[in-house]
Every structure is written in structure tokens, then in C-alpha cells.
Amino acid sequence: MTPPPAPRISLAEAAGVWARIAAFSFGGPAGQIALMHRVLVDERQWISEARFLHALNFCLLLPGPEAQQLATYIGWLMHGARGGLLAGGLFILPGFLAIMALSLLYAVWGSTPALNGLFFGLKAAVLSIVVAAVWRLGQRTLKTPSQKALACLAFAAIFLVDAPFPAVVFAAGLIGWFGVAHFAPPSLVATETPAGSDMVGGRSLLPAAICALLWLTPLAVLMARFGPEDVYAQIALFFSKTALVTFGGAYAVLAYVAQQAVERFHWLDATEMLDGLGMAETTPGPLIMVLQFVGFMAAFRHPGALPPLVAGALGGTLATYVTFIPCFVWIFLGAPFVERLRGVPALSGALAGIAAAVVGVIANLSVWFAIHFLFHDHWSPAPGLELPVIASLDPAALALSLAIAAALWRDAGLPAALIMGMGGGLILRAFG
């Protein structure tokens, strides 16, 4: 029996729903994906469970924030390129505005006792949240001995020998590709048409090309006009590269960003990096919005002839632009072939290998956070390896982190953890 045709959904109606999702997209990718599922699958019934999971699995193949790309993909399914741009653009808009405002406040008043206390507490919350993310992701992802071994190898490669994050991702994908029998998860197949769909599969090459042109043209102009030593050219090039390797979401790529932004470019220090992630945790939108803060601080510290705050705003906007424009390219270019791609077993193995390595990468990030937040001093026994000086442990930081971790273990939500961290930070800094 042929199912009844799906109801037509206007672009205006979809815009209102996407705006609602964007405004409440707190809690990282897990919370954002759960929110989209509740609104689009359960409440509105615009897309089925199978189709939603099928789209999510495709987005997990791609570099970039999977929740934002999932919104773009579903918007594209329903209304073509216009729907994809609308859904994906709205998804990041509230976070962009919030991070810009917080970055301006941080640059001007970052040294005040109240803000110092808030960010101290946010760092404790971020550390606990990342550790909890490693635990949850490991339980969900590492199902076989091969996956567990690959996660351990990824952690060791980054922590012990300072291996570049892109190389770890590429190697994990190759291992999964050739070891498909040990890594590949079962494939999901979805055949129904979502509500509002125009069957737009053949009309995405031109939007993908336009987005690619909008991405690469400013990069080429900046490099040609100002040269590779200019801070804006560096921001455009670095975050364009980052957009190509951000498998596993913000937690996974932050180790790579910190390695480059802190140690190579000297745009900010490790403490400020944690402050930026705290901002991203407390605002709607993808956690990868922390890159906007990094771009802001880079240009703020190297303003050239511009006022520092103006330079920072331009740097943050540029970082956001080159981070998210590629996401639309990947969706518009790859979505028409998603069914065919999902049917290739070796590709499923590569995805599973990358997912296993991401657990190790995020574990490395949690260790990196702990070393820089819980300890004041560090030492390096070998190039690329940084260890804490045990005597420099900050008891207040440890106590607050453990308290938040205990709350998370008892199923406290992300908002409760962040409020607990900020409140505890204010109290400890007021009486410390």
C-alpha cells in the first residue's frame, strides 16, 4: 500500500521552528541533536526516526559540527538549498551574537574579580563535562577490542608524541577502512520522503559550488593582498584547515586548535582557551563556536592599524565564517549521494575507526584541561610532552571540579553543572 503524501511545510513555518531550535540549542551536540529529534520527529513529525538517524549517520562522516550539519541536511531535504542555508544559518546565529558580546566583555573587563571568579568556575565545569563526555562516548562507541585499542593508540599518539590531530584522524580512517570487519557498525537504511521534500537530490551542485567560491575567494584575496604573516590571512587559512579536520566535534578538535593557537601562533594562552570553551558551553549553538573567541583574541592581540576591539570583532567574524561555510559545501555536495555512500562497507569501517580514535582524542583533551587548570606549574621531560608539577596542585580547583563531576554522575543536567561552577567560582574567588 502506498503511504499518503507528506504534508507540505512552508519555508516561513520552517523558519520559525528552526529559530526556536536555535534559541534553545544548549548542551553540546548530544543535547542539540536530542532537541531536534524531539521537535522534528516527535512533535512536528516532519521526518521519521529512520530518516533522522540516516541523516545523522551521514553527518558523522563529515568534518565539522554534526548538529549544525544535521540541521542543514534536514533543511535541505525539506526545501532545497534555501532550506539548508536557513536551518544551518539560524542554528549558529544566536551563539555567534552571544560569543561576540562575551568576547568584547572579556577583552575589556576580563581581569575583574567577578569575571575571574565566573570563568574559574566555568573551567571547573568544563573539565568535568569533558571527562563525562569521554566516559559516555566511550561506552557508546567502543564496542569491540579493536575499537578500544585504537582509542588508546590515538590518546598515546597525541599525548606522548604530540602527533598532529589531522594525522591521527587520517590514520584511524585508514585502519577502519582496511579493517572493516572489526570496525564497521550496521548500516541504517531509510527510504521514505520527509514532509515538505521536493526531492532536491539533483539540484545541489550549484549551491555547493557557490558556497565553495564564497569560502575560498576571501582566503585567496587575504593571502594575496596581505601575505601569510598577516593575522587575518592566518585566521582564514588556519580555521579553513580546521574546518577540514574537525571530526568528532569541538572537544576532539580543541586539542589541535590549542596546540596551534597557543603554542605556535601565540594568539592566547591555555587559560584563555578554557575561558573560551566556557563561553561556548554557556551559549546556544555548536561548541565549535569557541573558535570565534580564538579568532577574536588573535586579531585583538594583533590589531594592526585598527582599534583592538574592532580588529577582534573582525577576527571573530572571519573565524566563524571560514569555519561554517564549508559545512554547507559538504552537505550540498554529499547529501544527494548519501544512500550510495552509506551502502559502502569500507566507508562504514572508516567512520567507525575515526569514531574510536575520537574517544582517545577527547581523553587527551580532558588530560590537557586538567593539567592546565588543576596545576599552576608544568614541566616537559621530552619534546611535545607536558606533565604537571604535583606540588603546584590548586586544592580549590580540584574540590570544585570533583563536586561538579559528582553532580554530573548523579545525572545533573548541563545547566545545573554550569550554574554550580559559576556560583562556586564566585564564592571561592570572593573568600579565597
ChimeraX attribute file (.defattr): number of C-alpha atoms within 10 A of each C-alpha:
attribute: neighborCount
match mode: 1-to-1
recipient: residues
	/A:1	3
	/A:2	4
	/A:3	6
	/A:4	6
	/A:5	10
	/A:6	15
	/A:7	12
	/A:8	13
	/A:9	14
	/A:10	11
	/A:11	16
	/A:12	10
	/A:13	9
	/A:14	19
	/A:15	16
	/A:16	13
	/A:17	17
	/A:18	23
	/A:19	19
	/A:20	14
	/A:21	23
	/A:22	27
	/A:23	18
	/A:24	16
	/A:25	26
	/A:26	23
	/A:27	22
	/A:28	24
	/A:29	20
	/A:30	13
	/A:31	15
	/A:32	25
	/A:33	21
	/A:34	14
	/A:35	19
	/A:36	22
	/A:37	19
	/A:38	13
	/A:39	18
	/A:40	20
	/A:41	17
	/A:42	14
	/A:43	10
	/A:44	12
	/A:45	16
	/A:46	23
	/A:47	23
	/A:48	18
	/A:49	15
	/A:50	15
	/A:51	19
	/A:52	21
	/A:53	16
	/A:54	19
	/A:55	23
	/A:56	19
	/A:57	19
	/A:58	22
	/A:59	26
	/A:60	21
	/A:61	20
	/A:62	21
	/A:63	20
	/A:64	27
	/A:65	26
	/A:66	27
	/A:67	27
	/A:68	25
	/A:69	27
	/A:70	26
	/A:71	29
	/A:72	29
	/A:73	30
	/A:74	27
	/A:75	25
	/A:76	28
	/A:77	25
	/A:78	27
	/A:79	23
	/A:80	24
	/A:81	24
	/A:82	15
	/A:83	23
	/A:84	24
	/A:85	21
	/A:86	20
	/A:87	29
	/A:88	27
	/A:89	20
	/A:90	23
	/A:91	28
	/A:92	22
	/A:93	15
	/A:94	18
	/A:95	26
	/A:96	23
	/A:97	14
	/A:98	17
	/A:99	25
	/A:100	20
	/A:101	12
	/A:102	18
	/A:103	26
	/A:104	19
	/A:105	12
	/A:106	21
	/A:107	16
	/A:108	11
	/A:109	13
	/A:110	17
	/A:111	11
	/A:112	10
	/A:113	13
	/A:114	16
	/A:115	18
	/A:116	18
	/A:117	22
	/A:118	23
	/A:119	26
	/A:120	26
	/A:121	30
	/A:122	30
	/A:123	32
	/A:124	33
	/A:125	31
	/A:126	28
	/A:127	25
	/A:128	26
	/A:129	21
	/A:130	19
	/A:131	20
	/A:132	16
	/A:133	19
	/A:134	21
	/A:135	14
	/A:136	12
	/A:137	16
	/A:138	21
	/A:139	11
	/A:140	9
	/A:141	19
	/A:142	21
	/A:143	14
	/A:144	11
	/A:145	11
	/A:146	15
	/A:147	24
	/A:148	18
	/A:149	15
	/A:150	23
	/A:151	27
	/A:152	17
	/A:153	18
	/A:154	28
	/A:155	25
	/A:156	17
	/A:157	19
	/A:158	22
	/A:159	22
	/A:160	15
	/A:161	13
	/A:162	16
	/A:163	16
	/A:164	14
	/A:165	25
	/A:166	17
	/A:167	13
	/A:168	21
	/A:169	24
	/A:170	16
	/A:171	17
	/A:172	26
	/A:173	24
	/A:174	19
	/A:175	19
	/A:176	28
	/A:177	23
	/A:178	15
	/A:179	16
	/A:180	20
	/A:181	12
	/A:182	18
	/A:183	28
	/A:184	19
	/A:185	15
	/A:186	9
	/A:187	12
	/A:188	14
	/A:189	14
	/A:190	14
	/A:191	9
	/A:192	12
	/A:193	17
	/A:194	21
	/A:195	19
	/A:196	21
	/A:197	21
	/A:198	14
	/A:199	15
	/A:200	15
	/A:201	18
	/A:202	13
	/A:203	14
	/A:204	19
	/A:205	15
	/A:206	13
	/A:207	19
	/A:208	22
	/A:209	14
	/A:210	12
	/A:211	17
	/A:212	17
	/A:213	14
	/A:214	15
	/A:215	20
	/A:216	16
	/A:217	11
	/A:218	15
	/A:219	20
	/A:220	14
	/A:221	12
	/A:222	19
	/A:223	18
	/A:224	11
	/A:225	10
	/A:226	12
	/A:227	14
	/A:228	14
	/A:229	9
	/A:230	15
	/A:231	24
	/A:232	26
	/A:233	22
	/A:234	21
	/A:235	28
	/A:236	26
	/A:237	20
	/A:238	18
	/A:239	23
	/A:240	22
	/A:241	14
	/A:242	22
	/A:243	21
	/A:244	15
	/A:245	21
	/A:246	25
	/A:247	26
	/A:248	24
	/A:249	22
	/A:250	24
	/A:251	25
	/A:252	24
	/A:253	25
	/A:254	24
	/A:255	23
	/A:256	22
	/A:257	21
	/A:258	22
	/A:259	18
	/A:260	15
	/A:261	23
	/A:262	18
	/A:263	13
	/A:264	10
	/A:265	14
	/A:266	14
	/A:267	22
	/A:268	18
	/A:269	13
	/A:270	18
	/A:271	15
	/A:272	19
	/A:273	24
	/A:274	24
	/A:275	25
	/A:276	26
	/A:277	24
	/A:278	24
	/A:279	26
	/A:280	29
	/A:281	25
	/A:282	20
	/A:283	23
	/A:284	27
	/A:285	31
	/A:286	27
	/A:287	25
	/A:288	26
	/A:289	29
	/A:290	27
	/A:291	27
	/A:292	29
	/A:293	32
	/A:294	29
	/A:295	30
	/A:296	31
	/A:297	28
	/A:298	25
	/A:299	26
	/A:300	26
	/A:301	17
	/A:302	18
	/A:303	19
	/A:304	12
	/A:305	7
	/A:306	13
	/A:307	11
	/A:308	18
	/A:309	19
	/A:310	15
	/A:311	24
	/A:312	28
	/A:313	22
	/A:314	20
	/A:315	28
	/A:316	29
	/A:317	20
	/A:318	21
	/A:319	28
	/A:320	26
	/A:321	17
	/A:322	24
	/A:323	26
	/A:324	23
	/A:325	22
	/A:326	22
	/A:327	27
	/A:328	25
	/A:329	21
	/A:330	19
	/A:331	25
	/A:332	28
	/A:333	20
	/A:334	20
	/A:335	23
	/A:336	18
	/A:337	13
	/A:338	17
	/A:339	17
	/A:340	9
	/A:341	16
	/A:342	18
	/A:343	13
	/A:344	11
	/A:345	18
	/A:346	21
	/A:347	20
	/A:348	24
	/A:349	26
	/A:350	26
	/A:351	27
	/A:352	27
	/A:353	32
	/A:354	30
	/A:355	28
	/A:356	32
	/A:357	32
	/A:358	30
	/A:359	30
	/A:360	27
	/A:361	31
	/A:362	29
	/A:363	27
	/A:364	24
	/A:365	26
	/A:366	23
	/A:367	17
	/A:368	19
	/A:369	24
	/A:370	21
	/A:371	19
	/A:372	17
	/A:373	22
	/A:374	22
	/A:375	20
	/A:376	14
	/A:377	15
	/A:378	13
	/A:379	10
	/A:380	11
	/A:381	8
	/A:382	10
	/A:383	9
	/A:384	13
	/A:385	13
	/A:386	17
	/A:387	17
	/A:388	18
	/A:389	14
	/A:390	13
	/A:391	9
	/A:392	12
	/A:393	16
	/A:394	13
	/A:395	11
	/A:396	16
	/A:397	20
	/A:398	15
	/A:399	14
	/A:400	22
	/A:401	27
	/A:402	16
	/A:403	18
	/A:404	26
	/A:405	23
	/A:406	14
	/A:407	17
	/A:408	18
	/A:409	12
	/A:410	9
	/A:411	11
	/A:412	13
	/A:413	12
	/A:414	20
	/A:415	13
	/A:416	15
	/A:417	26
	/A:418	23
	/A:419	17
	/A:420	19
	/A:421	27
	/A:422	22
	/A:423	16
	/A:424	26
	/A:425	27
	/A:426	20
	/A:427	15
	/A:428	17
	/A:429	17
	/A:430	11
	/A:431	6
	/A:432	8
